[in-house]
């Protein structure tokens, strides 16, 4: 490798390390215009294409390197790519599962795909989307950052990161542990004392080692053909510990202070919710106000997240009536909660799955009006277009048009939407 090529190669490496994968690819292509007798550059270009998910193009580059330069590393990459074709099929199954809102199934598939660096941008984006929809914002940010470390211009990852920053959820999680910085410093000091710090570049690591696949081909073949996520063995939502009795007196509901204190002491969130759901604060006596406020605060601080988690779990298990019941509870007290967007969307989706189309339309419209650029805007526009198609074609076309115009590359901008616009 002459000095000019080496400088260009180093520049491509620098762009890659800065998350500018497309710029790195451009430089590789410029170098190769001068000649194909640069095995390191060919392998590097193949790896860049590999991480972008362009498997056929990557293999073509490695095969060229193998044929022209008899490069052993290129040959090993070609051999490994056989399993990656099965991972590509798995990834498509994950995309389909996510489209169907089977978040846990999609997450399991994407995590399986992540065992290889192949298609790293799309796989890690899928994982970030799953965690965001599960309400695990810290891990959503973690995987979005993995994508942006490779391609700082990745649109979906940038969108996820912005949404997490705007909502403040990531900042809250980071600040929740005051000693985090001290722990990081301590780990660094220990690492230095024990063995020193060895800086090895990402490309050098990739170029000198061949990934060891932990499962054999038959395992991946089997998983790609019939991928099933195990049913959650947990039982249906827990039955309330006691049935709440009606305490109507001349159409007014009484507040049972002693009973509420007992429920608070046992942290019975379901029982507390049932006791306060139909009570207006102005009807509470001054002596009971403190206990009532304590109950409401407990539901807002703990109950909303618990109800949402149970609702999402039931939704993923196709128990849509149970999901709707839990999400209705979460919805009542979700104002100001970082989970509100997720609650609104899955509540609407549960209604849709139960064929309660009028409720679903109303709830999707509520979501869209409050989160026009939200996490689930594409799915919401898609369902609004389909649900309205049989009752209000003008509205259906309106939502279909927004989806096509604003999100032309979305998986939801499919033939169903295009057919609506042709009507």
C-alpha positions as CSV (number, residue, x, y, z in Angstrom):
1,X,0.0,0.0,0.0
2,X,1.7,3.2,-1.2
3,X,1.7,6.4,0.9
4,X,-1.2,8.1,-1.0
5,X,-3.4,5.0,-0.6
6,X,-2.5,4.7,3.0
7,X,-3.4,8.3,3.7
8,X,-6.8,7.8,2.0
9,X,-7.4,4.5,3.8
10,X,-6.6,6.2,7.2
11,X,-9.0,9.0,6.3
12,X,-11.7,6.5,5.6
13,X,-11.0,4.8,8.9
14,X,-11.3,8.2,10.7
15,X,-14.7,8.9,9.0
16,X,-15.9,5.4,10.1
17,X,-14.8,6.0,13.7
18,X,-16.7,9.3,13.6
19,X,-19.9,7.6,12.5
20,X,-19.8,8.7,8.9
21,X,-20.1,5.3,7.3
22,X,-21.2,6.6,3.9
23,X,-18.3,9.0,3.7
24,X,-15.9,6.1,4.5
25,X,-17.5,4.1,1.7
26,X,-17.0,6.9,-0.8
27,X,-13.3,7.1,0.0
28,X,-12.9,3.3,-0.3
29,X,-14.5,3.5,-3.7
30,X,-12.2,6.3,-4.8
31,X,-9.2,4.3,-3.7
32,X,-10.4,1.2,-5.6
33,X,-10.7,3.2,-8.8
34,X,-7.0,3.4,-8.8
35,X,-6.7,-0.4,-8.7
36,X,-8.2,-3.5,-7.0
37,X,-4.8,-4.7,-5.6
38,X,-5.6,-3.4,-2.1
39,X,-7.0,-6.3,0.0
40,X,-7.3,-4.3,3.2
41,X,-9.4,-1.6,1.4
42,X,-11.6,-4.3,-0.2
43,X,-12.1,-6.0,3.1
44,X,-12.9,-2.7,4.8
45,X,-15.4,-1.8,2.1
46,X,-17.0,-5.2,2.5
47,X,-17.4,-4.7,6.2
48,X,-19.0,-1.3,5.8
49,X,-21.5,-2.8,3.4
50,X,-22.0,-5.7,5.8
51,X,-22.9,-3.5,8.7
52,X,-25.3,-1.6,6.5
53,X,-27.1,-4.9,5.8
54,X,-26.1,-5.0,2.1
55,X,-25.0,-8.7,2.3
56,X,-24.9,-9.4,-1.5
57,X,-22.8,-6.4,-2.2
58,X,-20.4,-7.2,0.7
59,X,-20.0,-10.8,-0.5
60,X,-19.3,-9.6,-4.0
61,X,-16.5,-7.3,-2.8
62,X,-15.0,-10.1,-0.6
63,X,-15.2,-12.6,-3.5
64,X,-13.4,-10.1,-5.8
65,X,-10.7,-9.8,-3.1
66,X,-10.4,-13.6,-2.8
67,X,-10.2,-14.1,-6.5
68,X,-7.8,-11.3,-7.3
69,X,-5.6,-11.2,-4.2
70,X,-6.1,-14.7,-2.8
71,X,-7.0,-13.0,0.5
72,X,-7.7,-15.5,3.4
73,X,-9.6,-13.0,5.5
74,X,-12.0,-12.3,2.6
75,X,-12.5,-16.1,2.2
76,X,-13.4,-16.4,5.9
77,X,-15.9,-13.6,5.6
78,X,-17.5,-15.3,2.7
79,X,-17.9,-18.5,4.6
80,X,-19.4,-16.7,7.6
81,X,-21.9,-15.0,5.4
82,X,-23.8,-18.3,4.8
83,X,-25.2,-18.0,8.4
84,X,-25.9,-14.3,7.8
85,X,-28.4,-15.1,5.1
86,X,-30.5,-16.9,7.7
87,X,-30.1,-13.9,10.0
88,X,-31.4,-11.7,7.3
89,X,-34.5,-13.9,7.1
90,X,-34.8,-13.6,10.9
91,X,-34.6,-9.8,10.7
92,X,-37.5,-9.7,8.3
93,X,-39.5,-11.8,10.7
94,X,-38.6,-9.3,13.4
95,X,-39.8,-6.4,11.3
96,X,-43.1,-8.2,10.7
97,X,-43.5,-8.9,14.4
98,X,-42.9,-5.3,15.2
99,X,-45.3,-4.2,12.6
100,X,-47.9,-6.4,14.2
101,X,-47.0,-4.8,17.6
102,X,-45.7,-8.1,18.9
103,X,-42.9,-6.2,20.7
104,X,-41.5,-9.0,22.8
105,X,-41.3,-11.4,19.9
106,X,-39.7,-8.7,17.7
107,X,-37.2,-7.9,20.5
108,X,-36.2,-11.6,20.9
109,X,-35.7,-11.9,17.1
110,X,-33.6,-8.7,16.9
111,X,-31.5,-9.8,19.9
112,X,-30.8,-13.1,18.1
113,X,-29.8,-11.2,15.0
114,X,-27.4,-9.0,17.0
115,X,-25.1,-11.9,17.7
116,X,-23.4,-10.9,14.5
117,X,-22.3,-7.5,13.3
118,X,-24.3,-8.1,10.1
119,X,-27.0,-5.5,9.4
120,X,-25.9,-3.8,12.7
121,X,-27.6,-0.5,11.9
122,X,-31.1,-1.9,11.2
123,X,-30.9,-4.5,13.9
124,X,-29.9,-2.1,16.7
125,X,-32.5,0.3,15.4
126,X,-35.1,-2.4,15.8
127,X,-33.9,-3.2,19.3
128,X,-34.0,0.5,20.3
129,X,-37.6,0.8,18.9
130,X,-38.7,-2.3,20.9
131,X,-37.2,-1.0,24.2
132,X,-38.8,2.4,23.6
133,X,-42.2,0.8,23.2
134,X,-41.7,-1.3,26.3
135,X,-40.9,1.9,28.2
136,X,-37.3,0.9,28.9
137,X,-35.9,4.2,27.8
138,X,-32.4,3.8,29.1
139,X,-31.8,0.7,26.9
140,X,-33.6,2.3,24.0
141,X,-31.0,5.1,24.2
142,X,-28.2,2.6,24.5
143,X,-29.1,0.9,21.3
144,X,-29.8,4.1,19.4
145,X,-26.4,5.3,20.3
146,X,-24.9,2.0,19.0
147,X,-26.5,2.9,15.6
148,X,-25.3,6.5,15.7
149,X,-21.8,5.4,16.5
150,X,-21.8,3.6,13.1
151,X,-23.9,6.1,11.2
152,X,-24.5,9.4,12.9
153,X,-27.0,10.3,10.1
154,X,-29.3,7.3,10.8
155,X,-32.8,8.9,10.7
156,X,-34.7,6.6,12.9
157,X,-32.0,6.4,15.6
158,X,-31.7,10.2,15.6
159,X,-35.5,10.4,16.0
160,X,-35.5,8.0,18.9
161,X,-32.7,9.9,20.6
162,X,-34.4,13.3,20.1
163,X,-37.7,11.9,21.6
164,X,-35.9,10.6,24.6
165,X,-34.1,13.9,25.2
166,X,-37.2,16.0,24.7
167,X,-39.2,13.9,27.2
168,X,-36.3,14.1,29.7
169,X,-36.6,10.4,30.4
170,X,-33.0,9.5,29.7
171,X,-31.7,12.5,31.8
172,X,-33.9,11.3,34.7
173,X,-32.5,7.8,34.5
174,X,-28.9,9.0,34.3
175,X,-29.3,11.3,37.2
176,X,-31.1,8.8,39.4
177,X,-27.8,7.4,40.5
178,X,-25.6,10.1,41.9
179,X,-22.6,7.9,42.3
180,X,-22.4,6.8,38.7
181,X,-19.5,9.0,37.7
182,X,-17.5,7.9,40.7
183,X,-18.1,4.3,39.9
184,X,-16.9,4.8,36.3
185,X,-13.7,6.6,37.5
186,X,-13.1,3.7,40.0
187,X,-13.4,1.1,37.2
188,X,-11.0,3.0,35.0
189,X,-8.4,3.3,37.8
190,X,-8.7,-0.4,38.6
191,X,-8.3,-1.3,34.9
192,X,-5.2,0.8,34.7
193,X,-3.7,-0.8,37.9
194,X,-4.5,-4.3,36.8
195,X,-3.2,-4.3,33.3
196,X,-3.1,-1.0,31.6
197,X,-5.2,0.2,28.8
198,X,-4.8,-1.3,25.3
199,X,-6.3,0.7,22.5
200,X,-7.2,-1.4,19.6
201,X,-9.0,0.1,16.6
202,X,-12.4,-1.3,15.6
203,X,-11.2,-2.1,12.1
204,X,-8.0,-3.8,13.2
205,X,-10.1,-6.1,15.4
206,X,-12.4,-6.9,12.6
207,X,-9.7,-7.4,10.1
208,X,-7.6,-9.8,12.2
209,X,-10.2,-11.9,13.8
210,X,-13.0,-14.0,12.3
211,X,-16.1,-14.0,14.4
212,X,-16.8,-17.2,16.1
213,X,-20.4,-18.2,15.8
214,X,-21.7,-19.8,19.0
215,X,-24.5,-21.8,17.4
216,X,-24.2,-24.1,14.4
217,X,-25.9,-23.6,11.1
218,X,-28.7,-26.1,11.8
219,X,-29.7,-24.1,14.9
220,X,-30.0,-20.9,12.9
221,X,-31.8,-22.6,10.0
222,X,-34.3,-24.0,12.4
223,X,-34.8,-20.7,14.1
224,X,-35.3,-18.8,10.8
225,X,-37.8,-21.3,9.5
226,X,-40.0,-21.5,12.6
227,X,-39.2,-18.8,15.1
228,X,-41.4,-18.9,18.1
229,X,-41.2,-16.9,21.3
230,X,-42.1,-19.0,24.3
231,X,-45.4,-18.3,25.9
232,X,-45.1,-16.4,29.1
233,X,-45.9,-18.8,31.8
234,X,-47.3,-16.2,34.1
235,X,-51.1,-16.3,34.7
236,X,-53.6,-13.8,33.6
237,X,-53.8,-10.5,35.5
238,X,-54.1,-11.0,39.3
239,X,-57.6,-11.0,40.6
240,X,-58.3,-8.1,43.0
241,X,-57.8,-9.2,46.5
242,X,-61.4,-8.1,47.4
243,X,-64.4,-7.0,45.5
244,X,-65.0,-3.4,46.1
245,X,-68.5,-2.8,47.3
246,X,-70.7,0.0,46.1
247,X,-71.0,2.7,48.7
248,X,-73.5,4.9,47.1
249,X,-75.6,7.2,49.2
250,X,-78.0,9.4,47.3
251,X,-75.8,8.9,44.3
252,X,-72.7,10.1,46.2
253,X,-69.7,7.7,46.7
254,X,-68.3,7.7,50.2
255,X,-64.6,7.7,50.9
256,X,-63.7,4.9,53.3
257,X,-60.6,6.3,55.1
258,X,-59.8,3.3,57.2
259,X,-60.0,0.9,54.2
260,X,-57.9,3.2,52.1
261,X,-55.2,3.3,54.8
262,X,-55.1,-0.5,54.9
263,X,-54.8,-0.6,51.1
264,X,-52.0,1.9,51.1
265,X,-50.1,0.0,53.8
266,X,-50.2,-3.2,51.7
267,X,-49.5,-1.2,48.5
268,X,-52.6,-2.7,46.9
269,X,-52.6,-0.6,43.7
270,X,-55.6,-2.3,42.2
271,X,-57.6,-1.9,45.3
272,X,-56.6,1.8,45.7
273,X,-57.6,2.5,42.1
274,X,-61.0,0.9,42.5
275,X,-61.6,3.0,45.6
276,X,-60.7,6.3,44.2
277,X,-61.7,6.1,40.5
278,X,-65.2,7.5,40.9
279,X,-64.5,9.9,43.7
280,X,-64.1,13.6,43.1
281,X,-61.6,15.4,45.4
282,X,-64.1,18.2,46.2
283,X,-66.4,15.5,47.8
284,X,-63.7,14.5,50.3
285,X,-63.9,15.9,53.8
286,X,-61.0,17.9,55.1
287,X,-60.1,15.1,57.5
288,X,-59.8,12.7,54.7
289,X,-57.9,14.9,52.2
290,X,-54.5,13.8,53.3
291,X,-55.2,10.1,52.9
292,X,-56.9,10.7,49.6
293,X,-54.0,12.7,48.2
294,X,-51.6,10.0,49.4
295,X,-53.6,7.4,47.5
296,X,-53.7,9.4,44.3
297,X,-50.0,10.1,44.5
298,X,-49.3,6.4,44.9
299,X,-51.3,5.6,41.8
300,X,-49.6,8.3,39.8
301,X,-46.1,7.4,41.0
302,X,-46.4,3.6,41.0
303,X,-49.8,2.5,39.7
304,X,-49.6,4.0,36.2
305,X,-46.3,2.2,35.4
306,X,-47.6,-1.0,36.9
307,X,-50.8,-0.9,35.0
308,X,-49.0,-0.1,31.7
309,X,-46.5,-2.9,32.2
310,X,-49.4,-5.4,32.8
311,X,-51.3,-4.0,29.9
312,X,-48.3,-4.3,27.5
313,X,-47.7,-7.8,28.8
314,X,-51.3,-8.8,28.2
315,X,-51.2,-7.1,24.7
316,X,-48.2,-9.1,23.7
317,X,-49.9,-12.3,24.9
318,X,-53.0,-11.4,22.7
319,X,-55.1,-10.9,25.7
320,X,-56.6,-7.7,24.5
321,X,-59.5,-7.4,26.9
322,X,-57.1,-7.7,29.8
323,X,-54.8,-5.2,28.1
324,X,-57.6,-2.7,27.6
325,X,-58.6,-3.0,31.3
326,X,-55.1,-2.3,32.5
327,X,-54.4,0.5,30.0
328,X,-57.7,2.2,30.9
329,X,-56.5,2.3,34.5
330,X,-53.2,3.7,33.5
331,X,-54.9,6.3,31.2
332,X,-57.0,7.8,34.0
333,X,-53.9,9.0,35.9
334,X,-51.2,9.2,33.1
335,X,-51.2,13.0,32.7
336,X,-47.6,14.3,33.1
337,X,-46.2,10.7,33.1
338,X,-43.5,9.9,30.6
339,X,-45.4,6.7,29.6
340,X,-48.5,8.7,28.5
341,X,-47.6,8.4,24.8
342,X,-47.3,4.6,25.0
343,X,-50.4,4.3,27.1
344,X,-52.5,6.3,24.5
345,X,-51.2,4.2,21.6
346,X,-51.6,0.7,23.1
347,X,-55.0,1.6,24.5
348,X,-56.1,2.5,20.9
349,X,-54.5,-0.6,19.5
350,X,-56.3,-2.8,22.1
351,X,-59.6,-1.3,21.1
352,X,-58.8,-2.0,17.5
353,X,-57.8,-5.6,18.2
354,X,-61.2,-6.0,20.0
355,X,-63.0,-4.6,16.9
356,X,-64.3,-1.6,18.8
357,X,-63.6,0.6,15.8
358,X,-65.3,3.7,17.0
359,X,-63.3,3.7,20.3
360,X,-60.1,2.9,18.4
361,X,-60.6,5.8,16.0
362,X,-61.3,8.2,18.8
363,X,-58.3,7.0,20.8
364,X,-55.9,7.0,17.8
365,X,-57.1,10.5,16.9
366,X,-56.3,11.5,20.5
367,X,-52.8,10.1,20.2
368,X,-52.2,11.8,16.8
369,X,-53.4,15.2,18.1
370,X,-51.1,15.1,21.0
371,X,-48.1,13.3,19.4
372,X,-48.1,14.3,15.7
373,X,-44.4,13.4,15.5
374,X,-44.5,10.6,18.1
375,X,-43.0,7.2,18.2
376,X,-46.2,5.5,16.9
377,X,-47.3,8.1,14.4
378,X,-46.8,5.9,11.4
379,X,-48.8,3.0,12.9
380,X,-51.5,5.4,14.1
381,X,-52.0,7.0,10.7
382,X,-52.0,3.5,9.1
383,X,-54.8,2.3,11.4
384,X,-56.8,5.5,11.1
385,X,-56.7,5.2,7.3
386,X,-57.9,1.6,7.4
387,X,-60.5,2.0,10.1
388,X,-62.0,5.0,8.4
389,X,-62.1,3.4,5.0
390,X,-65.4,1.7,5.6
391,X,-67.2,4.7,7.3
392,X,-65.5,7.9,6.1
393,X,-63.5,7.7,2.9
394,X,-62.5,11.4,3.0
395,X,-60.9,11.0,6.4
396,X,-59.4,7.7,5.3
397,X,-57.7,9.4,2.4
398,X,-56.6,12.3,4.5
399,X,-54.7,10.0,6.9
400,X,-53.4,7.9,4.0
401,X,-52.1,11.0,2.3
402,X,-50.3,12.2,5.4
403,X,-48.7,8.8,5.8
404,X,-47.5,8.6,2.2
405,X,-46.3,12.2,2.0
406,X,-44.5,12.4,5.4
407,X,-43.2,8.8,5.6
408,X,-42.8,7.5,2.1
409,X,-40.2,4.9,3.2
410,X,-42.3,3.6,6.0
411,X,-43.2,-0.1,6.1
412,X,-46.8,1.1,6.5
413,X,-46.8,3.1,3.3
414,X,-47.9,-0.1,1.5
415,X,-50.4,-1.2,-1.1
416,X,-53.3,-1.0,1.4
417,X,-52.7,2.7,1.8
418,X,-52.0,3.3,-1.9
419,X,-55.3,1.5,-2.8
420,X,-57.2,3.9,-0.5
421,X,-55.7,6.9,-2.3
422,X,-56.8,5.4,-5.6
423,X,-60.5,5.2,-4.6
